[in-house]
Amino acid sequence: MTVYIRIPDDRYVSEYVRYICAVFIYITNTDVEFRFMEKGGDIGPHDCAINYGIPPEEGCINIPMVCSPIHVHAEDYCYGKCDTSFFKDPRLNDVAVPVYRQLLKIQRAADSVVFSEVSAGKPLISCEGNGRKGINVHFDLFYNIFCFLGNIPDKAFEEKHGIAHSYAKFIRKDRAFYRKPWVNYFFIIFQSLIEAMAGECLRSKSSGDLRFHVLMMYDVDALSKTAIMQTKQLVFITVNLLRCFLRMDLKKFLSEGRRFVRFIFTRCNYVCFEEIVLQEERFKISSVFNIYQKLNLRGMKKIKSLIFDPAYDIAKEVQAKETIKALIRRGKSAGLHSGYNSFVSSAGLALQKSKLSETLHCPVRGIRQHWLRFSVKDTWKAQEEAGFLYDASFGFNDAIGFRGGLAHPYFPYSHQEKRRYKVLEVPPVLMDSTLMHYSNCSQERAFAEAVDILNEVKKFAGTCAIVWHQESFCRDYEWGDLLRRILGWVADNGGSFISEQELLSQHNLLR
């Protein structure tokens, strides 16, 4: 099917709409071609046409455009619920989709309302009959999608206040907002509009794999308990003890208290790789171990590195190095767990990448930024220049879910160069420390929250990353049981564990 999109002569608008349409095809795997025309271009009466930002016409999908690109405030949105008499996809049932208020237009009279603001009942999409006479969208659908794919709230915060890195609380108060992949829901709406206008369903390019996929990753933050690491963890536990006390959660308070004592008095071997391998054999998992590569730094960078970076030097840790090399021979992969200071340094990332590859005698294709240090303006650019094929850092320490709005890997957008980056972003939707440290919830609650997120990935047959730390299996943490339950749920609910090789092959990134 060919869909014609008429847009104003504006390069910025043209580029982001083209990007959205390319991501739509990439994610939905539908056999559709989008052709872009200037506003005066002629379209046949039987063609499926979209007018974006130009006067509405009968027989078209008419979408208004904001007068100029704006930075939306993260909290300034309302929720619209779909009328199932028009939107037939069951995934939209009982789901209220966020629409940014600044992007709403003056409401128009409608013959039938098929998408309305829950609180006010104002029409956001209206049509006549089956849609062939035209469909009027009363808000800027494309820019609403781009707010997620272009990370507009993150970008606006970074420009105004500085880099938020990995903390959702700086960007929006409602951290539960990230629990759903909103772009996937918007794409259902977009596809439904096209099908209603065309009078036929979009065909899939291939039968495809309808299972959802999980890339299992382990960040290797520590190989032994150091004084600095012990101090940092005791601070975390003390904060959690105070939170448990204030909310009168005696059971969790006692659990955290026991962990506080263990962290002071027990000795633990953090080289827990064999335990991980035994667990993964049951589920046939080929995981990725993200390894830190030490650099020779000076001045303030060296001080920050001593405080925040892992303490080990993998080149000098003979036993751990040989163990990891053996894991790679058994089908595991190695990624870079980059240094605290290197999140915007392509030279630093490239040096760490080459040194780690040389140490482990294997290719290093992926990266996880340590502490999730991340700039939406510069980090993907630095990773691309350093030669990485994929990243799994664009998430939060203090919130689980979909920071980029998608339950699928995608190529992020470069605002500076008006193009997509060449680095594939794999959404890291779950992390052990987010569930157990930052959320400070019981294992039962953590498991329930993990299942809620993974159900969203399953709903869209998506692919995500689950990130654990290998030291989580030792007595200091005891988070291994939680991961076993999560992996069991994935296996029992139609999920598949994907390897790095399979991931890169699916996205045509192997060279």
C-alpha positions in Angstrom: 0.0 0.0 0.0 1.1 3.5 -0.8 0.3 6.3 1.6 0.8 9.9 0.4 1.7 12.5 3.0 1.4 16.2 2.0 3.4 18.5 4.3 4.5 22.1 4.3 7.9 23.0 2.8 9.7 22.9 6.1 12.9 20.8 6.4 12.6 20.3 10.2 9.0 19.0 9.9 9.8 16.9 6.8 12.8 15.2 8.5 11.0 14.2 11.7 7.9 13.0 9.9 10.1 10.9 7.6 11.9 9.5 10.6 8.6 8.6 12.3 7.3 6.8 9.2 10.6 4.9 8.9 10.4 3.8 12.5 6.7 2.8 12.0 7.6 0.5 9.1 10.6 -0.8 11.0 8.6 -1.7 14.1 5.3 -2.8 12.6 7.0 -4.7 9.7 4.1 -3.6 7.5 4.2 -3.5 3.7 3.5 0.2 3.3 5.3 2.9 1.4 5.1 6.6 2.4 5.5 9.1 -0.3 6.0 12.7 0.6 4.6 15.6 -1.4 4.5 19.4 -1.1 1.1 20.8 -0.1 0.1 21.5 -3.7 0.6 17.9 -5.0 -2.3 16.1 -6.6 -3.5 12.8 -5.2 -6.0 10.5 -6.8 -9.5 10.0 -5.4 -8.7 6.4 -4.4 -5.3 7.0 -2.9 -4.8 7.0 0.9 -3.7 10.5 1.7 -2.6 12.4 4.8 -2.7 16.2 5.0 -0.3 17.3 7.7 -0.3 21.0 8.7 -2.2 22.1 5.6 -5.9 22.9 5.1 -8.1 19.8 5.6 -9.9 18.1 2.7 -12.6 15.5 2.4 -11.3 12.0 1.7 -8.1 12.5 3.6 -6.7 12.0 7.1 -6.3 15.6 8.2 -3.7 16.2 11.0 -3.0 19.7 12.3 0.5 20.8 13.0 1.8 23.0 15.8 2.8 26.4 14.4 6.5 25.9 15.3 8.5 23.2 17.1 8.0 23.5 20.9 9.5 21.9 23.9 6.6 20.3 25.8 6.6 20.1 29.5 6.9 16.5 30.8 3.8 16.8 33.0 1.5 18.7 30.7 -0.5 16.0 29.1 -4.1 14.6 29.2 -5.2 11.1 28.5 -7.4 10.1 25.6 -9.3 6.8 25.5 -10.1 5.0 22.2 -13.6 4.2 21.1 -13.5 0.5 20.3 -16.3 0.9 17.7 -13.7 2.5 15.5 -10.4 1.2 16.8 -10.7 -2.5 16.6 -7.2 -3.5 17.9 -7.8 -5.2 21.3 -4.5 -3.7 22.6 -6.2 -0.4 22.8 -9.0 -1.6 25.0 -9.2 0.3 28.3 -5.9 2.1 27.6 -5.8 5.8 27.9 -3.0 7.3 25.7 -1.2 10.5 26.8 -1.6 13.5 24.5 0.4 16.7 25.3 -2.0 19.6 25.9 0.2 22.1 24.2 -0.2 20.1 21.0 -4.0 20.1 21.1 -5.9 22.3 18.7 -9.2 24.1 19.1 -11.8 21.3 19.3 -14.2 21.0 16.3 -17.7 19.7 16.1 -17.7 16.0 15.2 -20.3 13.6 13.8 -18.8 10.8 15.9 -16.1 10.8 18.5 -13.7 7.9 18.3 -10.9 9.2 20.6 -11.6 11.7 23.4 -10.0 13.2 26.4 -11.1 11.2 29.3 -11.6 14.1 31.7 -13.4 16.5 29.4 -14.9 14.3 26.7 -13.6 16.6 24.0 -13.1 15.0 20.6 -9.6 14.4 19.5 -10.3 12.3 16.4 -13.6 12.4 14.4 -14.8 10.8 11.2 -17.9 10.1 9.2 -19.1 6.6 8.4 -16.2 4.2 7.7 -13.7 7.0 7.2 -13.8 7.2 3.5 -15.3 10.8 3.6 -12.4 11.9 5.7 -10.9 11.6 9.2 -10.1 14.7 11.2 -7.4 14.4 13.9 -7.7 17.3 16.3 -4.2 17.2 17.7 -0.7 17.0 16.3 -0.4 13.2 16.1 3.1 13.2 14.5 4.7 15.6 17.0 3.1 13.7 19.9 4.9 10.6 18.6 8.1 12.6 18.1 7.9 13.9 21.7 8.8 10.3 22.6 11.0 9.2 19.7 12.9 12.5 19.8 13.1 12.5 23.6 11.7 16.1 23.7 11.1 16.4 27.5 14.6 14.9 28.2 16.1 17.3 25.6 14.3 20.3 27.0 15.4 19.4 30.6 19.0 19.0 29.5 19.1 22.3 27.7 17.5 24.2 30.6 18.9 22.4 33.7 21.7 20.2 32.7 21.9 16.4 32.1 19.4 14.3 34.0 21.4 11.2 33.4 19.4 8.3 34.7 16.9 9.8 37.1 13.3 10.0 36.0 12.4 12.2 39.0 14.2 15.1 37.4 12.1 14.9 34.2 8.6 14.0 35.5 6.9 13.5 38.8 4.8 10.7 37.5 7.4 7.9 37.1 4.7 5.4 36.5 4.3 7.2 33.1 7.1 5.0 31.8 5.3 1.7 32.5 3.8 1.6 29.0 5.5 1.9 25.6 3.4 4.8 24.4 4.9 5.0 20.9 3.6 1.4 20.2 0.1 2.5 21.2 0.3 5.6 18.9 1.5 3.4 16.1 -1.7 1.3 16.5 -3.7 4.4 16.2 -1.8 5.6 13.2 -2.2 2.2 11.5 -5.9 2.1 12.3 -6.4 5.5 10.7 -4.6 4.4 7.5 -6.6 1.2 7.3 -9.9 3.0 7.9 -9.1 5.5 5.2 -7.8 2.9 2.7 -10.6 0.4 3.4 -8.0 -2.5 3.8 -5.6 -3.8 6.3 -1.8 -3.3 6.0 -0.1 -6.5 5.1 2.9 -7.7 7.0 6.1 -8.0 5.1 6.7 -11.5 6.5 5.0 -13.9 8.8 7.5 -12.9 11.5 8.2 -14.2 14.9 5.3 -13.3 17.2 7.1 -14.2 20.4 8.7 -11.5 22.5 12.4 -11.5 23.1 14.7 -10.8 26.0 18.4 -9.9 25.8 19.8 -10.9 29.2 22.7 -8.7 30.4 24.9 -8.6 33.5 26.8 -5.4 34.5 30.0 -6.5 36.2 30.4 -3.7 38.7 32.6 -5.5 41.3 34.6 -8.7 41.6 35.2 -8.2 45.3 34.0 -6.1 48.2 36.0 -2.9 48.5 35.8 -0.2 51.2 34.4 2.4 48.7 31.8 -0.1 47.4 30.9 -1.1 50.9 30.4 2.5 51.9 28.2 3.3 48.9 26.0 0.3 49.5 25.6 1.0 53.2 24.4 4.5 52.4 21.8 3.0 50.1 20.7 0.5 52.7 20.5 3.2 55.4 18.3 5.3 53.2 16.0 2.3 52.6 15.9 1.6 56.3 14.7 5.1 57.0 12.0 4.8 54.3 10.8 1.5 55.7 10.7 3.0 59.2 8.7 6.1 58.0 6.1 3.9 56.2 6.0 1.4 59.1 7.0 -1.5 56.9 8.4 -3.8 59.7 9.0 -6.8 57.4 11.1 -4.9 54.9 12.8 -2.9 57.7 14.0 -6.2 59.2 15.1 -7.5 55.8 17.1 -4.4 55.1 18.6 -4.5 58.6 19.9 -8.0 58.1 21.4 -6.9 54.8 23.1 -4.0 56.5 24.7 -6.4 59.0 25.7 -8.8 56.2 27.4 -6.0 54.3 29.5 -5.1 57.2 30.5 -8.5 58.6 30.3 -11.1 55.8 33.0 -11.9 53.2 31.6 -12.6 49.7 33.1 -13.8 46.5 31.5 -11.7 43.8 32.8 -13.9 40.9 29.4 -15.7 40.6 29.6 -16.5 37.0 29.2 -20.3 37.3 26.0 -19.9 39.2 24.7 -17.7 36.4 25.7 -20.2 33.8 24.0 -23.1 35.6 20.8 -21.0 35.8 21.0 -20.0 32.1 21.5 -23.5 30.9 18.0 -24.3 32.0 16.5 -21.5 29.8 19.1 -21.8 26.9 20.2 -18.2 27.4 23.2 -16.6 25.7 23.7 -13.5 27.8 26.0 -10.5 27.6 28.5 -9.6 30.3 29.3 -5.9 30.4 32.9 -5.5 31.6 34.6 -2.4 32.9 37.9 -1.4 31.3 40.2 0.6 33.4 42.0 3.6 31.9 44.9 5.7 33.2 43.3 8.9 34.2 44.6 12.1 35.9 43.4 14.9 38.0 39.7 15.2 38.9 38.7 12.5 36.5 40.9 10.0 38.4 39.3 11.1 41.7 35.8 10.6 40.3 36.9 7.3 38.8 38.2 6.0 42.2 34.8 6.9 43.8 32.3 5.9 41.1 33.9 3.4 38.8 34.4 -0.4 39.5 37.7 -1.0 41.4 39.0 -3.9 39.3 41.3 -3.9 36.3 40.2 -6.8 34.1 43.6 -7.1 32.5 45.1 -7.9 36.0 42.3 -10.0 37.4 43.7 -13.3 36.0 41.0 -15.7 37.3 38.1 -13.5 36.4 39.6 -12.7 33.0 40.0 -16.4 32.2 36.5 -17.2 33.5 35.0 -14.6 31.2 37.0 -15.8 28.2 35.7 -19.3 28.9 32.1 -17.9 29.0 32.7 -16.3 25.6 33.9 -19.6 24.2 30.6 -21.1 25.5 28.5 -18.7 23.5 28.2 -15.7 25.8 29.2 -12.2 24.7 31.1 -9.3 26.2 30.0 -5.7 26.1 31.7 -2.6 27.6 30.6 -1.2 30.9 32.0 2.2 30.3 33.7 4.5 32.8 31.9 7.2 34.8 33.7 10.0 32.9 33.3 8.7 29.3 29.6 9.1 28.5 30.3 12.0 26.0 33.8 11.1 25.0 34.1 9.2 21.8 37.8 8.9 22.2 37.5 7.5 25.7 34.8 5.0 24.7 36.9 3.9 21.6 39.9 3.4 23.8 38.0 1.3 26.4 36.4 -0.7 23.6 39.7 -1.5 21.9 41.5 -2.4 25.1 38.7 -4.6 26.4 38.5 -6.4 23.0 42.3 -7.0 23.1 42.2 -8.2 26.7 39.3 -10.7 26.1 40.2 -11.6 22.5 36.7 -11.0 21.3 34.7 -8.3 19.5 33.0 -5.7 21.7 29.9 -4.5 20.0 27.6 -3.3 22.7 27.8 -0.9 25.6 26.1 -0.1 28.9 27.0 3.3 30.4 28.1 2.9 34.1 25.6 4.5 36.5 23.6 5.1 33.3 25.4 8.3 32.8 23.7 9.6 29.6 23.2 12.8 27.6 20.5 12.7 25.0 22.4 15.2 23.0 25.9 13.7 23.0 26.1 10.1 24.3 24.6 8.2 21.2 26.9 10.4 19.0 29.9 9.4 21.1 29.0 5.8 21.0 28.5 5.9 17.2 31.8 7.5 16.6 33.5 4.9 18.9 32.1 2.2 16.7 29.5 0.5 18.9 26.6 -1.3 17.2 24.1 -1.2 20.0 23.5 0.4 23.4 21.3 -0.6 26.4 21.6 2.4 28.6 18.6 4.5 27.8 16.7 3.8 30.9 16.5 5.0 34.5 18.0 4.0 37.8 14.8 5.1 39.7 12.1 3.9 37.2 11.5 0.7 35.3 9.9 0.7 31.9 10.2 2.4 28.5 12.1 5.7 28.6 12.1 5.9 24.8 8.5 4.9 24.5 9.1 1.7 22.5 9.1 -2.0 23.4 11.4 -2.6 20.5 15.0 -1.8 19.6 15.2 1.3 17.4 17.7 3.8 16.0 17.4 7.1 18.0 17.1 10.5 16.3 19.9 13.1 16.1 18.4 16.6 16.4 21.7 18.2 15.4 22.1 16.3 12.1 18.4 15.5 11.4 19.0 11.8 10.9 18.9 8.6 12.8 21.9 7.4 14.7 23.6 4.2 13.6 23.6 2.8 17.1 20.7 0.5 17.9 19.0 1.3 21.2 17.8 -1.9 23.0 15.3 -0.7 25.7 16.6 -1.8 29.2 13.2 -2.2 30.9 14.2 -3.9 34.1 17.2 -3.7 36.4 17.8 -5.4 39.7 18.8 -2.3 41.6 15.9 -0.3 40.3 13.4 -2.9 41.7 15.2 -3.6 45.0 17.2 -0.5 45.9 15.3 2.5 44.4 11.8 1.1 44.6 12.7 -0.6 47.9 9.9 -3.1 47.5 9.5 -6.8 48.6 10.5 -9.6 46.2 6.8 -10.3 45.6 6.1 -6.8 44.7 9.2 -6.6 42.5 8.2 -9.7 40.7 4.7 -8.4 40.1 6.0 -5.1 38.7 8.5 -6.9 36.4 5.6 -9.0 35.0 3.6 -5.9 34.3 6.4 -4.5 32.2 7.2 -7.7 30.4 3.5 -8.1 29.6 3.7 -4.9 27.7 6.7 -6.3 25.7 4.7 -9.5 25.1 1.7 -7.5 23.9 3.7 -6.0 21.0 6.0 -9.0 20.4 8.9 -6.7 21.3 12.5 -7.1 22.3 14.0 -5.7 25.5 17.0 -6.0 27.8 16.9 -7.2 31.4 19.9 -6.1 33.3 21.2 -7.7 36.5 24.5 -7.5 38.3 26.4 -10.8 38.8 27.2 -9.9 42.4 23.4 -9.9 43.1 23.6 -13.7 43.4 25.8 -13.6 46.5 24.7 -13.3 50.2 25.2 -9.5 50.3 22.2 -9.1 47.9 20.4 -12.4 47.5 18.5 -11.1 44.3 19.2 -14.3 42.3 15.9 -15.9 43.2 14.0 -12.9 41.9 15.8 -13.2 38.5 15.0 -17.0 38.4 11.3 -16.2 38.8 11.4 -13.5 36.1 13.2 -15.8 33.6 10.8 -18.6 34.4 7.9 -16.3 33.7 9.4 -15.3 30.3 9.9 -18.9 29.3 6.4 -19.9 30.5 4.7 -17.0 28.7 5.9 -17.4 25.1 9.1 -15.4 25.5 12.4 -16.2 23.9 15.9 -15.4 25.0 17.9 -13.7 22.2 21.7 -13.6 21.9 23.7 -10.6 20.9 24.5 -12.4 17.6 20.8 -12.9 16.8 19.9 -9.4 17.8 22.5 -7.9 15.5 21.6 -10.2 12.7 17.9 -9.3 12.9 18.7 -5.7 12.6 21.3 -6.2 9.8 24.2 -4.8 11.9 26.8 -7.5 11.5 29.6 -6.6 9.2 
